């Protein structure tokens, strides 16, 4: 899969939105706003790769990018929660 500079920029920007949405959907991860935004960017990359590999087509244009990225970020947050064992950090 070849991505142009524009594609990567769009994935990053949409990832920021997706990270915020995923943080709202998956509560209790304890990453805060900045952490959720970084998770969203990673989730955008995961969603942009994973969903087309599975043959899943959701919407079109920017809506498709936001949905794919949000799904990728939610999946990533859930995996991180499983790895952390659901522990909460004490402050």
Secondary structure, DSSP 8 states (H G I E B T S, - for coil): ----HHHHHHHHHHHHHHHHHHHHHS-S---HHHHHHHHHHHHHHHHHHHHHHTT---SSHHHHHHHHHHHHHHHHHHHHHHHHTT-----
